[in-house]
Amino acid sequence: MRRLRTMALAAAAAVAVLGAGYAVGSWPVAGHAVPGMTAADLPKLKVGPYPSAPAEFVPFYGTVADAYAIESRRMMTYLAGPDRIDPDVRYLGGARLLSNSGADFDDDNGPFPKNWRPVAERNRLIAGAYIWRNNDSVRARKHITLAIQRFPTEQAARAAVDGYWEALNDPGRHTIPIDAADLPADTRDSVRASSRTDEKGEVVAARGVYVIIGHAVIPQNDPAALGTRLREMLRAQLTAMAELKPTPLEDLPDLPGNPDKILDLTLPNQYDSSDSDQSGGRGQGGVYTPAGALHFERDTTVARPAFEAAGVDLVARNGATVYRTRDLKAAFGLQTALTRLGRDDDEVPNPGGITDAHCVRLDEPEPIRDATYLCAVVYGRYVAVIGAQARFGGGAPASFEQRVSAQYSMLARSG
């Protein structure tokens, strides 16, 4: 923490302010058997090299960018859900924390074009959050991508909008009119929107120290409909970030990094390459509000009501994802929702010795960690989901059962 504070103070000399920390509920850790669960013989579980008891989470802060990731995680709470704009746009395409790294500005695999990176660097991009969802249709495609980026000053945010716009546009593009009359006054004159085909288009705008970026695909070639969709996206994002307030950079170390020690109960992200996660990189784990965590779920029409029904109030992402629910009954309900079989998915056997688990093989890997295998375990009010990439022949790696067993053991020994 001393190193993080030193880094934050040094960064504060170069850039200005960050957003305020989010609030989370405070609940006692269950940590003991609850009626309705089936007890496991913990010493007999095959946990391999993985930890089988809670351990203090020690965050890694190698660079200032690692400290800025705290702000990016917080910003996920204020990112608008595409399914709130169009219920059909429910399937996850990608979600990630943003920085000015080359991975985020890459013409092949990044969310933004390569020629935007100099603009981000010049204006000192601090942090950001990104979500992309689609309607899983080839014949009538719908995509919604939204991102918010955090800059040090309002002037830098405005300059970034102008720079992105200049880099994006070429003679093959044309402006898409956006009715901005009822948008906030400090956003209205910064709105830029354009398209090449009138079925795909982009919008960028500034709001205070933040830049809003949107990309839309609609089923028809219709400039008016495209303009309407881009405006809907912009309005939804402005509404979602209404309470997003910046705080001084030097206050970063005071933001809650491990509320209620939930990361201590979460499998570390340092043993298996399949743990690699675009939500913040290897070994950096983090805690999200339910609103922020929803962006990483495969299908929001399933996950959103399941979160609400289960009373999810805190989510930790590391080598596994751990959800804290209202109680045991709620935890089993959430487990059922998160492992619901799709049309071509299959159930797979539970790890030996664990009854309160549900494991599946997905027909299409989930897009964040490219996991084909998922297993959700329940202990008390907690649900933990562990994923694994398929081996070359399609089977699950041997480490999958070990990691599931280790995560269950960590929860069971949390008392």
C-alpha positions as CSV (number, residue, x, y, z in Angstrom):
1,M,0.0,0.0,0.0
2,R,2.9,2.3,0.7
3,R,4.1,1.7,-2.9
4,L,0.7,2.4,-4.3
5,R,0.4,5.7,-2.3
6,T,3.8,6.8,-3.6
7,M,2.8,6.0,-7.1
8,A,-0.5,7.8,-6.8
9,L,1.1,10.9,-5.3
10,A,3.7,11.0,-8.1
11,A,0.9,10.6,-10.7
12,A,-1.1,13.4,-9.1
13,A,1.7,15.8,-9.9
14,A,1.3,15.0,-13.6
15,V,-2.5,14.7,-13.9
16,A,-5.5,16.0,-12.0
17,V,-8.5,14.2,-10.6
18,L,-10.1,10.8,-10.5
19,G,-13.6,9.5,-9.6
20,A,-15.0,8.9,-6.2
21,G,-15.1,5.3,-4.8
22,Y,-18.1,3.2,-4.9
23,A,-20.1,2.1,-1.9
24,V,-20.7,-1.6,-1.1
25,G,-22.8,-3.3,1.5
26,S,-21.3,-4.9,4.5
27,W,-22.3,-8.4,5.5
28,P,-20.7,-10.9,7.8
29,V,-18.8,-13.8,6.3
30,A,-20.8,-17.1,6.7
31,G,-17.9,-19.5,6.9
32,H,-19.7,-22.5,8.4
33,A,-22.1,-25.2,7.3
34,V,-25.6,-24.2,6.6
35,P,-28.6,-26.5,6.5
36,G,-29.3,-27.5,2.9
37,M,-25.7,-27.9,1.9
38,T,-24.1,-31.3,1.4
39,A,-20.8,-31.4,3.4
40,A,-17.6,-32.3,1.5
41,D,-14.7,-34.2,3.1
42,L,-12.2,-31.3,2.6
43,P,-9.0,-33.2,3.2
44,K,-9.9,-35.6,0.4
45,L,-10.5,-33.0,-2.3
46,K,-7.9,-33.0,-5.1
47,V,-6.7,-29.4,-5.0
48,G,-3.3,-29.8,-6.7
49,P,-0.9,-26.9,-6.3
50,Y,-3.7,-24.4,-5.5
51,P,-4.5,-22.9,-2.1
52,S,-7.2,-24.6,-0.2
53,A,-7.8,-22.0,2.5
54,P,-8.4,-18.2,2.5
55,A,-5.3,-16.2,2.1
56,E,-4.6,-12.4,2.3
57,F,-5.0,-10.8,-1.1
58,V,-1.9,-8.8,-2.0
59,P,-2.5,-6.6,-5.0
60,F,0.3,-6.1,-7.5
61,Y,1.2,-2.5,-8.3
62,G,4.2,-2.5,-10.7
63,T,3.3,0.8,-12.6
64,V,1.0,3.8,-12.3
65,A,-1.3,2.0,-14.8
66,D,-1.8,-0.7,-12.2
67,A,-3.0,1.9,-9.8
68,Y,-5.3,3.4,-12.4
69,A,-7.0,0.0,-12.9
70,I,-8.7,0.7,-9.5
71,E,-10.4,3.6,-11.1
72,S,-11.3,1.6,-14.2
73,R,-13.0,-1.1,-12.1
74,R,-15.0,1.6,-10.3
75,M,-16.0,3.1,-13.7
76,M,-17.6,-0.2,-14.8
77,T,-20.4,0.6,-12.3
78,Y,-21.3,3.7,-14.4
79,L,-21.1,2.0,-17.8
80,A,-24.6,1.7,-19.5
81,G,-25.8,-1.8,-20.2
82,P,-26.5,-2.4,-24.0
83,D,-29.5,-4.5,-23.1
84,R,-31.0,-1.5,-21.3
85,I,-30.9,0.3,-24.7
86,D,-32.2,-2.7,-26.8
87,P,-33.2,-5.9,-25.0
88,D,-32.1,-7.9,-28.0
89,V,-28.5,-6.8,-27.6
90,R,-27.9,-9.2,-24.7
91,Y,-25.0,-11.5,-25.6
92,L,-21.5,-10.6,-24.5
93,G,-18.9,-9.8,-27.2
94,G,-16.3,-8.3,-24.9
95,A,-15.7,-6.3,-21.7
96,R,-12.5,-4.8,-20.3
97,L,-10.8,-2.2,-18.3
98,L,-9.2,0.5,-20.4
99,S,-5.8,2.2,-20.4
100,N,-3.5,3.8,-23.0
101,S,-1.8,0.5,-23.7
102,G,-1.2,-0.9,-27.2
103,A,-3.6,-3.7,-26.5
104,D,-6.5,-1.3,-26.3
105,F,-5.5,0.5,-29.5
106,D,-5.1,-2.2,-32.1
107,D,-6.7,-2.5,-35.5
108,D,-7.0,-6.3,-35.3
109,N,-7.8,-7.2,-31.7
110,G,-8.3,-4.0,-29.7
111,P,-11.5,-2.1,-29.1
112,F,-10.2,1.1,-30.7
113,P,-8.2,1.9,-33.8
114,K,-4.4,2.1,-33.6
115,N,-4.3,5.7,-34.8
116,W,-6.3,6.7,-31.7
117,R,-3.5,5.8,-29.3
118,P,-1.4,9.0,-29.9
119,V,-4.5,11.0,-29.1
120,A,-5.0,9.1,-25.8
121,E,-1.3,9.4,-24.9
122,R,-1.1,13.1,-25.8
123,N,-4.2,13.9,-23.6
124,R,-3.0,11.6,-20.8
125,L,-5.8,9.0,-20.6
126,I,-6.1,7.7,-17.1
127,A,-8.7,4.9,-17.0
128,G,-11.8,3.6,-18.7
129,A,-14.4,0.9,-19.0
130,Y,-15.7,-0.9,-22.1
131,I,-18.6,-3.2,-23.0
132,W,-19.7,-4.8,-26.3
133,R,-22.8,-6.9,-26.8
134,N,-24.7,-8.2,-29.8
135,N,-28.0,-10.0,-30.6
136,D,-26.3,-13.2,-31.8
137,S,-27.9,-12.9,-35.2
138,V,-26.3,-13.1,-38.7
139,R,-29.2,-12.0,-40.8
140,A,-30.4,-9.1,-38.7
141,R,-27.3,-8.0,-36.8
142,K,-27.3,-5.6,-33.9
143,H,-24.2,-4.5,-32.0
144,I,-23.8,-1.9,-29.2
145,T,-20.4,-0.9,-28.0
146,L,-20.0,1.7,-25.2
147,A,-17.0,3.0,-23.5
148,I,-16.1,5.8,-21.0
149,Q,-12.6,7.2,-20.8
150,R,-11.2,9.3,-18.0
151,F,-8.9,12.2,-18.7
152,P,-7.2,14.6,-16.3
153,T,-9.1,17.8,-17.2
154,E,-12.2,18.8,-19.2
155,Q,-9.9,20.5,-21.7
156,A,-8.0,17.2,-22.2
157,A,-11.3,15.3,-22.7
158,R,-12.5,17.9,-25.3
159,A,-9.2,17.6,-27.1
160,A,-9.4,13.8,-27.1
161,V,-12.9,14.0,-28.7
162,D,-11.5,16.3,-31.4
163,G,-8.5,14.1,-31.9
164,Y,-10.5,10.8,-32.2
165,W,-12.9,12.5,-34.6
166,E,-10.1,13.7,-36.8
167,A,-8.3,10.3,-36.8
168,L,-11.6,8.4,-37.4
169,N,-12.9,10.3,-40.4
170,D,-11.8,10.1,-44.0
171,P,-13.4,11.0,-47.3
172,G,-15.4,7.7,-47.3
173,R,-17.3,8.7,-44.2
174,H,-20.2,11.1,-43.7
175,T,-21.8,12.8,-40.7
176,I,-24.8,11.3,-39.0
177,P,-27.0,14.1,-37.5
178,I,-27.7,13.7,-33.8
179,D,-30.5,15.7,-32.2
180,A,-28.6,17.0,-29.1
181,A,-31.1,19.7,-28.1
182,D,-32.0,18.0,-24.8
183,L,-28.5,16.8,-23.9
184,P,-26.6,18.5,-21.1
185,A,-25.2,21.9,-22.1
186,D,-21.6,20.9,-21.4
187,T,-21.9,17.9,-23.8
188,R,-24.1,19.2,-26.5
189,D,-21.5,21.0,-28.7
190,S,-19.0,18.1,-28.4
191,V,-21.1,15.4,-30.0
192,R,-19.7,13.9,-33.2
193,A,-21.2,11.0,-35.2
194,S,-20.4,9.5,-38.5
195,S,-20.7,6.4,-40.7
196,R,-19.6,4.8,-43.9
197,T,-22.5,2.5,-44.6
198,D,-25.5,3.8,-42.6
199,E,-25.8,0.5,-40.9
200,K,-22.7,1.0,-38.8
201,G,-21.7,4.2,-37.1
202,E,-19.8,5.8,-34.2
203,V,-20.4,8.6,-31.8
204,V,-18.0,10.4,-29.5
205,A,-18.8,13.2,-26.9
206,A,-17.3,14.8,-23.9
207,R,-18.9,15.2,-20.4
208,G,-16.6,16.9,-17.9
209,V,-13.4,15.0,-17.7
210,Y,-14.9,11.9,-19.4
211,V,-15.2,10.9,-23.1
212,I,-18.1,8.7,-24.2
213,I,-17.5,6.5,-27.2
214,G,-20.2,4.4,-28.9
215,H,-20.3,2.1,-31.9
216,A,-23.6,0.7,-33.3
217,V,-24.6,-1.8,-35.9
218,I,-28.3,-2.0,-37.0
219,P,-30.0,-4.4,-39.3
220,Q,-30.9,-2.0,-42.1
221,N,-29.1,0.7,-44.1
222,D,-30.9,3.7,-42.7
223,P,-29.1,6.9,-41.6
224,A,-32.1,8.1,-39.6
225,A,-32.4,4.9,-37.7
226,L,-28.7,4.8,-37.1
227,G,-28.8,8.4,-35.8
228,T,-31.6,7.4,-33.4
229,R,-29.7,4.4,-32.1
230,L,-26.5,6.5,-31.6
231,R,-28.5,9.1,-29.7
232,E,-30.2,6.5,-27.5
233,M,-26.8,5.1,-26.6
234,L,-25.4,8.5,-25.8
235,R,-28.4,9.4,-23.6
236,A,-28.2,6.0,-21.8
237,Q,-24.6,6.5,-21.1
238,L,-25.1,10.1,-19.8
239,T,-27.8,8.8,-17.5
240,A,-25.7,5.9,-16.2
241,M,-22.8,8.2,-15.4
242,A,-24.8,11.0,-13.7
243,E,-23.3,10.2,-10.3
244,L,-19.7,9.6,-11.6
245,K,-17.7,12.2,-9.7
246,P,-13.9,12.7,-9.9
247,T,-11.7,12.8,-6.8
248,P,-8.0,13.7,-6.5
249,L,-5.5,11.1,-7.8
250,E,-3.7,11.0,-4.5
251,D,-6.9,9.6,-2.9
252,L,-6.6,6.4,-5.0
253,P,-5.1,4.3,-2.2
254,D,-8.1,5.1,0.0
255,L,-10.6,3.6,-2.4
256,P,-11.8,0.2,-1.2
257,G,-9.7,-2.4,-2.9
258,N,-10.9,-5.5,-1.1
259,P,-14.2,-4.8,0.7
260,D,-15.1,-7.3,3.4
261,K,-11.9,-9.3,2.4
262,I,-13.9,-11.0,-0.4
263,L,-10.7,-11.4,-2.5
264,D,-9.2,-13.4,0.3
265,L,-11.8,-16.0,-0.4
266,T,-11.2,-16.0,-4.2
267,L,-8.8,-18.3,-6.1
268,P,-5.7,-16.4,-7.0
269,N,-4.9,-15.6,-10.6
270,Q,-1.3,-16.7,-10.8
271,Y,-1.0,-20.5,-11.4
272,D,-2.6,-21.2,-14.7
273,S,-2.4,-19.4,-18.1
274,S,-6.1,-20.0,-18.6
275,D,-6.7,-17.5,-15.8
276,S,-5.7,-14.6,-18.1
277,D,-8.5,-12.0,-18.0
278,Q,-9.1,-8.9,-20.1
279,S,-10.8,-7.3,-17.1
280,G,-7.5,-6.1,-15.7
281,G,-4.7,-8.5,-16.6
282,R,-3.1,-11.4,-14.9
283,G,-2.6,-11.3,-11.1
284,Q,-4.5,-8.1,-10.5
285,G,-7.9,-9.3,-9.3
286,G,-10.5,-6.8,-8.3
287,V,-13.9,-6.2,-6.7
288,Y,-17.0,-4.9,-8.5
289,T,-20.4,-3.7,-7.6
290,P,-23.3,-5.8,-9.1
291,A,-23.8,-3.2,-11.8
292,G,-20.1,-3.4,-12.8
293,A,-19.9,-7.2,-12.6
294,L,-22.9,-7.6,-14.9
295,H,-20.9,-6.4,-17.8
296,F,-18.8,-9.6,-17.7
297,E,-21.8,-12.0,-17.8
298,R,-22.6,-13.9,-21.0
299,D,-26.3,-13.1,-21.2
300,T,-27.7,-10.1,-19.2
301,T,-31.3,-11.2,-19.6
302,V,-30.4,-14.2,-17.5
303,A,-27.8,-12.6,-15.2
304,R,-29.5,-9.3,-14.4
305,P,-32.7,-10.8,-12.9
306,A,-30.7,-13.5,-11.3
307,F,-28.5,-10.9,-9.6
308,E,-31.5,-9.1,-8.3
309,A,-33.4,-12.2,-7.2
310,A,-30.3,-13.5,-5.3
311,G,-29.5,-10.1,-3.7
312,V,-26.0,-10.0,-5.1
313,D,-24.1,-7.2,-3.4
314,L,-20.5,-7.8,-4.1
315,V,-18.5,-9.6,-6.8
316,A,-14.8,-10.5,-6.8
317,R,-12.9,-11.4,-10.0
318,N,-9.5,-13.1,-9.9
319,G,-8.7,-16.8,-10.8
320,A,-12.4,-17.4,-10.2
321,T,-15.4,-15.2,-9.8
322,V,-17.0,-15.1,-6.4
323,Y,-20.5,-13.7,-5.9
324,R,-21.9,-12.8,-2.5
325,T,-25.7,-13.3,-2.3
326,R,-28.4,-12.9,0.3
327,D,-28.4,-16.4,1.8
328,L,-28.0,-20.1,0.9
329,K,-31.3,-20.4,-1.0
330,A,-30.4,-17.3,-3.1
331,A,-26.9,-18.8,-3.8
332,F,-28.4,-21.9,-5.2
333,G,-30.7,-19.9,-7.4
334,L,-27.8,-17.9,-8.7
335,Q,-25.8,-21.0,-9.4
336,T,-28.7,-22.4,-11.5
337,A,-28.9,-19.2,-13.5
338,L,-25.2,-18.9,-14.2
339,T,-24.8,-22.5,-15.4
340,R,-28.0,-22.7,-17.4
341,L,-27.5,-24.9,-20.4
342,G,-27.7,-23.3,-23.9
343,R,-29.1,-25.3,-26.8
344,D,-25.8,-27.0,-27.6
345,D,-24.2,-27.0,-24.1
346,D,-23.7,-30.1,-22.0
347,E,-23.4,-31.0,-18.4
348,V,-20.1,-32.5,-17.2
349,P,-19.5,-34.4,-13.9
350,N,-18.8,-32.6,-10.7
351,P,-15.3,-32.8,-9.2
352,G,-15.0,-35.8,-6.9
353,G,-16.4,-35.2,-3.5
354,I,-18.3,-32.0,-4.2
355,T,-22.1,-32.3,-4.4
356,D,-23.0,-28.6,-4.4
357,A,-21.5,-27.9,-7.8
358,H,-22.9,-27.7,-11.4
359,C,-20.4,-28.0,-14.2
360,V,-21.0,-27.4,-17.9
361,R,-19.2,-27.6,-21.3
362,L,-20.1,-24.6,-23.5
363,D,-20.6,-25.0,-27.2
364,E,-19.2,-21.5,-27.7
365,P,-16.4,-20.4,-25.3
366,E,-17.3,-17.4,-23.1
367,P,-15.4,-14.4,-24.6
368,I,-13.6,-12.9,-21.5
369,R,-11.3,-15.9,-20.6
370,D,-12.1,-18.1,-23.6
371,A,-13.4,-20.7,-21.2
372,T,-15.2,-23.7,-22.6
373,Y,-15.7,-25.4,-19.2
374,L,-17.5,-23.6,-16.3
375,C,-18.2,-25.0,-12.9
376,A,-20.2,-23.1,-10.2
377,V,-19.9,-24.2,-6.6
378,V,-22.1,-23.0,-3.6
379,Y,-21.0,-22.6,0.0
380,G,-23.2,-20.6,2.4
381,R,-24.2,-17.3,0.7
382,Y,-21.3,-17.5,-1.8
383,V,-21.3,-18.8,-5.4
384,A,-17.9,-19.3,-7.1
385,V,-17.5,-19.8,-10.9
386,I,-14.3,-21.3,-12.2
387,G,-13.6,-21.6,-15.9
388,A,-11.1,-23.5,-18.1
389,Q,-10.1,-23.5,-21.7
390,A,-10.5,-26.7,-23.6
391,R,-7.4,-28.7,-24.4
392,F,-6.4,-29.4,-28.0
393,G,-8.6,-32.5,-28.1
394,G,-11.5,-30.7,-26.6
395,G,-11.4,-32.1,-23.1
396,A,-10.9,-30.2,-19.8
397,P,-7.4,-29.7,-18.4
398,A,-6.5,-31.7,-15.3
399,S,-6.1,-28.5,-13.4
400,F,-9.8,-27.7,-13.9
401,E,-11.0,-30.1,-11.2
402,Q,-8.2,-29.1,-8.9
403,R,-9.1,-25.4,-9.2
404,V,-12.8,-26.0,-8.6
405,S,-11.9,-28.1,-5.6
406,A,-9.5,-25.5,-4.3
407,Q,-12.0,-22.7,-4.7
408,Y,-14.7,-24.7,-2.9
409,S,-12.3,-25.5,-0.1
410,M,-11.3,-21.8,0.3
411,L,-15.0,-20.9,0.8
412,A,-15.6,-23.8,3.2
413,R,-12.6,-23.0,5.3
414,S,-13.5,-19.3,5.5
415,G,-15.0,-19.6,9.0
